Amino acid sequence: MADDQIKKAATLIRESKYTSAFTGAGISVESGIPPFRGEEGLWSKYDPKTLEIDFFYRNPKESWKVIMEIFYEFFGKATPNRAHEVLAELEKRGLLKSVITQNIDNLHQEAGSRVVYEFHGNSKKLVCTFCNAVYSVGELSMDVLPVRCPKCNMLVKPDFIFFGEAIPQDAYNHALEAARNSQVMLVIGTTAEVMPAGQIPIMAKSNGATIIEVNREPSNLTGHITDIFLQGKASVVMDELLKNIIKT
């Protein structure tokens, strides 16, 4: 991570009239949440079919057992790290307009970010598949699986996107708008391989945005879409970036 690149990125963000952030699993790794893909990813331990929407409706109890293990017994203990906090601080200072995230862990909101467009939903919310009632995790008992709606006794699912479900239209529209408006886009902790979310930085670039990538390793974006590549842990890089941004 070269000092001149950090300083250049800081200057661009200070001078930008519209900066957005596009985040993926890599920003939450330091919070104890492993990625789904790769050698150490969750799909090396769990069968991804358990999170297919058709499987969920056919085998809700089996699917809910996996959901409980991954998202509520394990992920539920995670807390925001410095990278999440820096994005919230940038928003507070008026230097970041929005966060577009592929993550479902709610850590951006817990860190203090207010404008968050969740491409894949949020695991901290539950929704009834019949009457569409929405609950926060903790409102409903999970002692008996599958979880059922207290209003209509029908099946409840986490309010994140299962395989086979469509991206929430509202989040998608906001993300496209942010990509069109961005003068600078921070891409943090993602290889942008999962579609259609992966199109967001490409769209921002095609609309004239400068792409600042923060990743531990080069990605498919590096040297192709990325203008400035800041290599390292998201928490370390983002903390250093903030220090340079707020220098007078």
N, C-alpha and C positions, 0 to 999 in steps of 0.2 A: 504494500500500500504506500505509494509514493506521496510525499508531502505536497509536491506541486499539483498532483491530481486532486488531492483533498481540497487544496486551496481553490483550484479551478472550479470544482463542484460547488464549494461553498459560495463562491462569487455568483455562479449561475443561479443558485437558489435564492440568494439575497435579491438579485435583480429581476427574477421571474415574477410576472404578474399572476401566473396560475401554475402552481406546482402540485402534482398529485403523486401518490405512491401506489405501487402495485406489488402486493406481497403474497408469498407462498409459504410452504411448509418450513423452509429454511429459517425464517425469522422466529419460529416457535421452538426450534430444536433446543435452544439454550434454556427454554422454560421446561424442558423435560418431555416434550412431545416429539416422538420420532416421526419421520416422514412415512408415507404409505408405500412408496416405491423404493427400489434399491435393495442391496444385500441385507441391510439392517431394518428395512421397512416393514411395516405391519403386515403387508401382504405376503411376506415370507413366513409369517406365523399364523395368519388367519386366511380363510378362503374368501376372496372378495365377493363370491356369489351370495354370501349371507347379507350383503348390502345392496343386492339387486332388488328393485322395487317389486318385481313379480314374485321373487323368492320370499320377500317380507310378507306379502299378502297370503302366500300359500303356507308358510311356516313361521308365523309371527313369534312363537315362543322361542324357537331356535335362533332366529334373527335377533330378538331382544336380548338373549343371553350374551351374544357377541357384542352387541351395542353397549350393554352394561359394563362389560369388561374393558372395552376400549375407551369409551367416551365418558363414563361416569365414575368408574372405580380408579382408572388410570389418569385420563386427561383431566378429570375433575380436580386434581390436586395441583395443577399447573398454575403459575402466576406470571404476570407480564415480566419481561426482561427489559434491559436498558434500551434495546432497539425499539420496542413498543413505546416506551416512555419518551424517547426522543421524538418520535412521530407525533405524539400527543402534544409535546412541548412546541414543536414547529407549528402545529395547528393553532395552539394558544397564542403564539406570537404573530399569527396572520401570514405565515410563510408556507403553509400547506393547506390546500383547499379541501382535499378528500383523500381517503384511503380506499382503494379497491382491493379486496382480499379474497383469495381462494380458500382461506382457512375458515374453519367453523368453530374455533375454540373460544371466541368472544374476548380474546386477550387485548385486542386493540381498544375495545370499549372499557375494559377494566383498567387499562393504563390511562384512560382519560380522553381518547379520541371520540369526537362527537359525530363527525361525518364519515361514516363507514358503509361502503357498499359491499354487501356479502354475496359474492358470486355463487357460493354453494350453500348458503343458509347458515344456521346457527344451532349448535348442539345444546345450548342452554335454554332453548325453547322447545316445547312439545305442542303438537297440533293433532286434533281429532280428525281422523280420515273420513268421518261421516258428517259431523256438524260444523267442522272447521274451528271449533273452540281452541284458543291458544292458551297455553299454560307455561309458567316458568318452571324449570327443573327445581324440585323441592316442594312444589305445590301438590304434586300427585305422588302417591305411594308407589314404589317400585318393588315392594316386597313380593308381590304376585305378578308373574309374567304370563302373557304379554300385558302391558299397561293398558288400562281401559279408561274411557272418558266418564267422569262422574255424572255428566249431564245426560248422556244417551247410551252409555255402556258399550260403545263401539270402540274399535281399535285406535290407539294413539300411537303416533310415530314421532321421532325427533324431527324438528323442523329444519333438517338439512337435506341436501339433494342426494338421493340414492341413485345408483346406476340405473339408467332407463328413465329418469325424470328430467323434465326441462329446467333450464336455468330460470330463476325468478325474473319475470319480465321487468319489474321495477328496478331491480339491481342491475340488470343488463342494460337498460336504457340509461341509467345514471352513469354507468361505467363507460358507455360509448360517448356520452356527452363530455365526461371528464377527459377522455382520450382525445376528443376533438379540440378541447379548449386548452389543453396543457402546453405550456412553453417548456416545462421541464417535467420529466417523469422519473421518479425513483423506483427502480425495480429491485426488490429485496427478497432474497431467499427463495427464488424460483427459477426454474429453467424454462418456464413458459411453454412446456410441452403439452399440457392438458388443454384441449380445445373445448369450447370456444374461448375460454379465458385467455389462452396464449396469444390470441389475436390483439389483445388490448395494447401492449407496448408497440406492436407492429403498426397498429392504427395510429397511435400517438406519434410515432416516428414519421409516418406518411403525412401527418398533418403539421409537421414542422417542429415537433418537440425534440429537445435534447434528452437522450436517455442516459441516466446515471445508474449503473448496475452495481449492486452490492451482493457478492456471493463468495463462498469459500473457494469454489473452483470455477473455471470458465464454463459457460453454458452455451446453448445453441444461439443465444443472442449476442454473445461476446464476439467482437470483431465483425459483426454483421449488422445488428441493430444498435448495439451499445456504442455510445460516444465516449463515455468515461467508465472504466472498469475499476472498481475499488474492491480488491480481493482481501478477504478476511472474515472473521466472525462478525455477524450483523451488529451485535451489541457494541463491540470495540470500534468498528468502522463508524457506526452512527453516532456514537459518543464523540469521537474525534471530529466528525463532520459538524456536529452542533457547536463544538468549541470554536471551530473556525468560522462558522456562520455568525456567531454572536460577538466575535471580536470587533472592537471599534477601531 
